[in-house]
Amino acid sequence: MARRLSPVGLDFIETAALRHVFAREVSAPPEAVYHALVDDLAGWPAWFTAVTRCRPTDDGKGREVRLKGGTRFRETILAADGQGRYAYRVDVTNTPGPRALVEEWRLTPVGTGTRVQWTFAADGPPPFRLVLRLSRAGLGRAFRDAVTALDRRLMAAAA
């Protein structure tokens, strides 16, 4: 069953009841990382193993994402400014629990590479927030593995 979430904005990233923030430095330059996040949606499953499908919707203003296990999201892109920020809000999901969910990727140049920061901001009833708190380590591992795989992919393509 599809569930509609609250149409929160970018400010939710700072005000959410629950926020997980992860960061990692990679060798690939910010422009390449940004392109992989924003322009190459079909490539997400190649580096983010939880993702089985990612495609643009609404003339590029949204995304449809499917995860392993059958979770589905319809999202609205809130920021894709070309300056190292990419954020999207989940509008509809088949997952029970969340009332609002926004993810933000921030890219900062570090030498010739990039510092990648991912913020996962969510709200929902107390049991949902508890599950997310308990899943912090798993989300962090998924982020590290994905960003490492993305870096390998980007560096191999540049070679």
C-alpha positions as a Markdown table, in Angstrom:
| # | Residue | x | y | z |
|---|---|---|---|---|
| 1 | Met | 0.0 | 0.0 | 0.0 |
| 2 | Ala | 1.4 | 3.4 | -0.9 |
| 3 | Arg | 1.7 | 5.9 | 1.9 |
| 4 | Arg | 2.0 | 9.7 | 1.4 |
| 5 | Leu | 4.5 | 11.4 | 3.6 |
| 6 | Ser | 4.6 | 15.1 | 4.8 |
| 7 | Pro | 5.8 | 17.5 | 2.1 |
| 8 | Val | 8.6 | 18.9 | 4.2 |
| 9 | Gly | 11.2 | 21.3 | 2.8 |
| 10 | Leu | 15.0 | 21.7 | 3.0 |
| 11 | Asp | 14.7 | 23.1 | 6.6 |
| 12 | Phe | 13.6 | 19.6 | 7.7 |
| 13 | Ile | 17.2 | 18.5 | 7.3 |
| 14 | Glu | 18.1 | 20.5 | 10.4 |
| 15 | Thr | 14.9 | 20.2 | 12.3 |
| 16 | Ala | 14.0 | 16.5 | 11.9 |
| 17 | Ala | 13.3 | 14.4 | 15.0 |
| 18 | Leu | 16.0 | 12.0 | 13.9 |
| 19 | Arg | 19.1 | 12.8 | 11.9 |
| 20 | His | 22.0 | 10.5 | 10.9 |
| 21 | Val | 25.0 | 12.3 | 9.4 |
| 22 | Phe | 27.8 | 10.3 | 7.8 |
| 23 | Ala | 30.9 | 11.5 | 5.9 |
| 24 | Arg | 33.8 | 10.0 | 4.0 |
| 25 | Glu | 36.6 | 11.3 | 1.8 |
| 26 | Val | 37.0 | 9.9 | -1.7 |
| 27 | Ser | 39.6 | 10.3 | -4.4 |
| 28 | Ala | 37.2 | 11.3 | -7.2 |
| 29 | Pro | 36.7 | 15.1 | -7.8 |
| 30 | Pro | 33.5 | 16.8 | -6.7 |
| 31 | Glu | 32.3 | 17.3 | -10.3 |
| 32 | Ala | 32.5 | 13.5 | -11.0 |
| 33 | Val | 30.7 | 12.6 | -7.7 |
| 34 | Tyr | 28.0 | 15.2 | -8.3 |
| 35 | His | 27.4 | 13.9 | -11.9 |
| 36 | Ala | 27.1 | 10.3 | -10.5 |
| 37 | Leu | 24.6 | 11.4 | -7.9 |
| 38 | Val | 22.4 | 13.8 | -9.9 |
| 39 | Asp | 22.8 | 12.9 | -13.6 |
| 40 | Asp | 23.5 | 9.2 | -13.7 |
| 41 | Leu | 20.5 | 7.9 | -11.7 |
| 42 | Ala | 20.5 | 4.6 | -13.6 |
| 43 | Gly | 24.0 | 4.0 | -12.4 |
| 44 | Trp | 23.1 | 4.1 | -8.7 |
| 45 | Pro | 22.5 | 0.3 | -8.4 |
| 46 | Ala | 26.1 | -0.3 | -9.7 |
| 47 | Trp | 27.6 | 1.4 | -6.6 |
| 48 | Phe | 24.8 | 1.5 | -4.0 |
| 49 | Thr | 24.0 | -2.1 | -3.5 |
| 50 | Ala | 20.7 | -1.5 | -1.6 |
| 51 | Val | 19.3 | 0.2 | -4.7 |
| 52 | Thr | 17.9 | -2.0 | -7.4 |
| 53 | Arg | 16.4 | 0.8 | -9.6 |
| 54 | Cys | 16.7 | 4.6 | -9.7 |
| 55 | Arg | 15.2 | 6.6 | -12.5 |
| 56 | Pro | 14.1 | 10.2 | -13.0 |
| 57 | Thr | 10.4 | 11.2 | -13.0 |
| 58 | Asp | 8.5 | 14.4 | -13.6 |
| 59 | Asp | 10.9 | 15.8 | -16.3 |
| 60 | Gly | 13.8 | 15.4 | -13.9 |
| 61 | Lys | 12.1 | 17.0 | -10.9 |
| 62 | Gly | 11.6 | 13.7 | -9.1 |
| 63 | Arg | 13.0 | 10.2 | -8.7 |
| 64 | Glu | 11.6 | 6.7 | -8.4 |
| 65 | Val | 13.8 | 4.4 | -6.3 |
| 66 | Arg | 13.5 | 0.7 | -5.5 |
| 67 | Leu | 15.5 | -1.0 | -2.8 |
| 68 | Lys | 16.3 | -4.7 | -2.2 |
| 69 | Gly | 13.5 | -6.3 | -0.3 |
| 70 | Gly | 10.8 | -4.4 | -2.2 |
| 71 | Thr | 10.8 | -1.0 | -0.6 |
| 72 | Arg | 9.8 | 1.7 | -3.1 |
| 73 | Phe | 10.0 | 5.5 | -3.0 |
| 74 | Arg | 8.7 | 8.3 | -5.1 |
| 75 | Glu | 10.7 | 11.4 | -4.4 |
| 76 | Thr | 10.9 | 15.1 | -5.1 |
| 77 | Ile | 14.2 | 16.7 | -5.7 |
| 78 | Leu | 14.6 | 19.7 | -3.4 |
| 79 | Ala | 18.1 | 20.8 | -4.3 |
| 80 | Ala | 20.4 | 20.1 | -7.2 |
| 81 | Asp | 22.4 | 23.3 | -7.3 |
| 82 | Gly | 25.5 | 22.1 | -9.1 |
| 83 | Gln | 27.5 | 23.5 | -6.2 |
| 84 | Gly | 27.8 | 20.2 | -4.3 |
| 85 | Arg | 24.4 | 19.9 | -2.8 |
| 86 | Tyr | 21.8 | 17.3 | -3.8 |
| 87 | Ala | 18.7 | 16.7 | -1.6 |
| 88 | Tyr | 15.4 | 14.9 | -2.1 |
| 89 | Arg | 12.2 | 14.3 | -0.1 |
| 90 | Val | 10.3 | 11.0 | -0.1 |
| 91 | Asp | 6.7 | 11.8 | -1.0 |
| 92 | Val | 5.3 | 8.2 | -1.3 |
| 93 | Thr | 6.5 | 4.9 | 0.0 |
| 94 | Asn | 5.3 | 1.4 | 0.7 |
| 95 | Thr | 7.2 | 1.3 | 4.0 |
| 96 | Pro | 5.2 | 1.7 | 7.2 |
| 97 | Gly | 6.4 | 4.2 | 9.8 |
| 98 | Pro | 7.9 | 7.3 | 8.4 |
| 99 | Arg | 5.9 | 10.6 | 8.4 |
| 100 | Ala | 8.7 | 12.5 | 6.7 |
| 101 | Leu | 12.0 | 11.7 | 5.2 |
| 102 | Val | 14.7 | 13.8 | 3.4 |
| 103 | Glu | 18.2 | 12.8 | 2.3 |
| 104 | Glu | 20.9 | 15.3 | 1.5 |
| 105 | Trp | 24.3 | 14.8 | -0.1 |
| 106 | Arg | 26.9 | 17.6 | 0.3 |
| 107 | Leu | 30.2 | 17.5 | -1.6 |
| 108 | Thr | 33.2 | 19.6 | -0.5 |
| 109 | Pro | 36.5 | 19.7 | -2.3 |
| 110 | Val | 39.4 | 18.2 | -0.4 |
| 111 | Gly | 42.7 | 18.5 | -2.3 |
| 112 | Thr | 42.0 | 16.7 | -5.6 |
| 113 | Gly | 39.2 | 14.6 | -4.0 |
| 114 | Thr | 35.9 | 15.1 | -2.3 |
| 115 | Arg | 34.4 | 14.9 | 1.2 |
| 116 | Val | 31.0 | 13.3 | 0.8 |
| 117 | Gln | 28.5 | 13.9 | 3.6 |
| 118 | Trp | 25.1 | 12.2 | 3.6 |
| 119 | Thr | 22.4 | 13.3 | 6.0 |
| 120 | Phe | 19.4 | 11.1 | 6.6 |
| 121 | Ala | 16.6 | 13.1 | 8.3 |
| 122 | Ala | 13.4 | 11.4 | 9.3 |
| 123 | Asp | 10.3 | 11.7 | 11.5 |
| 124 | Gly | 7.7 | 9.1 | 12.5 |
| 125 | Pro | 6.1 | 7.6 | 15.6 |
| 126 | Pro | 8.4 | 6.6 | 18.5 |
| 127 | Pro | 8.7 | 2.9 | 17.4 |
| 128 | Phe | 9.9 | 4.0 | 13.9 |
| 129 | Arg | 12.4 | 6.5 | 15.4 |
| 130 | Leu | 13.7 | 3.7 | 17.8 |
| 131 | Val | 14.3 | 1.4 | 14.8 |
| 132 | Leu | 16.1 | 4.1 | 13.0 |
| 133 | Arg | 18.3 | 4.9 | 16.0 |
| 134 | Leu | 19.2 | 1.2 | 16.3 |
| 135 | Ser | 19.9 | 1.0 | 12.5 |
| 136 | Arg | 22.5 | 3.8 | 12.6 |
| 137 | Ala | 25.5 | 1.5 | 12.4 |
| 138 | Gly | 23.9 | -0.4 | 9.4 |
| 139 | Leu | 23.1 | 2.8 | 7.6 |
| 140 | Gly | 26.7 | 4.1 | 8.2 |
| 141 | Arg | 28.1 | 0.9 | 6.8 |
| 142 | Ala | 25.8 | 1.0 | 3.8 |
| 143 | Phe | 27.0 | 4.6 | 3.2 |
| 144 | Arg | 30.7 | 3.8 | 3.5 |
| 145 | Asp | 30.4 | 0.8 | 1.2 |
| 146 | Ala | 28.4 | 2.8 | -1.3 |
| 147 | Val | 30.7 | 5.8 | -1.4 |
| 148 | Thr | 33.8 | 3.5 | -1.6 |
| 149 | Ala | 32.2 | 1.6 | -4.5 |
| 150 | Leu | 31.3 | 4.9 | -6.2 |
| 151 | Asp | 34.8 | 6.2 | -5.8 |
| 152 | Arg | 36.3 | 3.0 | -7.4 |
| 153 | Arg | 33.8 | 3.2 | -10.2 |
| 154 | Leu | 34.6 | 6.9 | -10.9 |
| 155 | Met | 38.4 | 6.4 | -10.7 |
| 156 | Ala | 38.2 | 3.4 | -13.0 |
| 157 | Ala | 36.2 | 5.5 | -15.5 |
| 158 | Ala | 38.8 | 8.3 | -15.4 |
| 159 | Ala | 41.7 | 5.9 | -15.9 |
